[in-house]
């Protein structure tokens, strides 16, 4: 399970409205790269075979099976404060993270 905070869910809904593509959903994924070995990614995409379809705070989103193994138990928040960090993923499966918060091991 992956949980979106209310702030993250509101931001995703706003982005979906601006995108004006009703069949696309948020995709949360992990890919190789970053300074710690793996990095988080998000995009709007169509559902693909094998995707897990999750829902949190009324927002449906997609995660591929490999990424779900890395992200299970994570929470996603959105910070639009003075530092303007954007989306933040708290991942209990990460052994270490880099300073930017977008990369982990």
C-alpha positions in Angstrom: 0.0 0.0 0.0 1.1 3.5 -0.8 -0.6 6.5 1.0 -1.0 10.0 -0.4 -1.4 12.8 2.1 -4.4 15.2 1.6 -2.0 17.8 0.3 -0.5 15.4 -2.3 -3.9 14.2 -3.4 -5.1 17.8 -3.9 -2.0 18.6 -5.9 -2.5 15.5 -8.1 -6.1 16.4 -8.7 -5.1 19.9 -9.7 -2.5 18.5 -12.1 -4.9 16.1 -13.6 -7.4 18.9 -14.3 -4.7 21.0 -15.9 -3.6 18.0 -18.0 -7.1 17.6 -19.5 -6.5 13.9 -20.2 -9.2 12.0 -18.3 -7.8 8.5 -19.1 -4.3 9.2 -17.7 -3.6 8.6 -14.0 -0.6 9.4 -11.8 2.1 6.8 -12.2 4.6 6.4 -9.3 7.7 4.5 -10.1 11.3 3.7 -9.2 14.1 3.7 -11.8 17.9 3.2 -11.8 19.8 6.4 -11.3 20.3 9.3 -8.9 23.2 9.6 -6.6 22.1 6.6 -4.4 21.3 4.0 -7.0 17.6 4.4 -7.5 15.4 7.4 -8.0 11.7 8.1 -7.6 9.6 9.3 -10.5 6.1 10.4 -11.2 4.2 11.0 -14.5 0.8 10.8 -15.9 0.2 7.7 -18.0 -2.2 5.1 -19.3 -2.7 1.8 -17.4 -0.4 -1.0 -18.6 -0.8 -4.7 -18.2 0.4 -5.8 -14.8 0.1 -2.4 -13.1 -1.3 -2.2 -9.6 -4.2 0.2 -9.4 -4.1 1.9 -6.0 -6.2 4.6 -4.4 -5.6 7.0 -1.6 -7.5 10.1 -0.5 -9.8 9.5 -3.5 -7.0 9.6 -6.1 -6.4 6.5 -8.2 -2.8 6.0 -9.3 -0.7 3.3 -11.0 2.4 1.4 -9.9 4.3 -1.3 -11.8 5.0 -4.5 -9.9 8.8 -3.9 -9.6 8.3 -0.4 -8.3 5.6 -1.5 -5.9 8.2 -3.9 -4.3 10.4 -0.9 -3.5 7.6 1.5 -2.6 5.2 -0.7 -0.5 4.5 1.1 2.8 5.6 4.5 1.5 3.8 7.8 2.0 3.8 10.7 -0.4 3.3 14.3 0.7 3.4 17.6 -1.2 5.2 20.6 0.3 4.6 23.9 -1.4 6.0 26.0 1.4 8.9 28.5 1.3 11.4 25.8 0.3 9.2 24.6 -2.6 10.3 21.0 -2.4 7.3 19.5 -4.3 6.4 15.9 -3.8 8.2 14.0 -1.0 8.3 10.3 -0.6 8.9 8.7 2.7 10.0 5.1 2.0 10.5 2.7 5.0 12.3 0.3 2.6 15.1 2.7 1.7 18.4 1.9 3.5 19.7 5.4 2.8 18.6 8.5 0.9 20.5 11.3 -0.6 20.2 14.9 0.4 17.8 15.8 -2.3 15.3 13.2 -1.2 14.7 11.9 -4.7 17.3 9.1 -4.7 17.7 6.1 -2.4 19.4 2.8 -1.9 
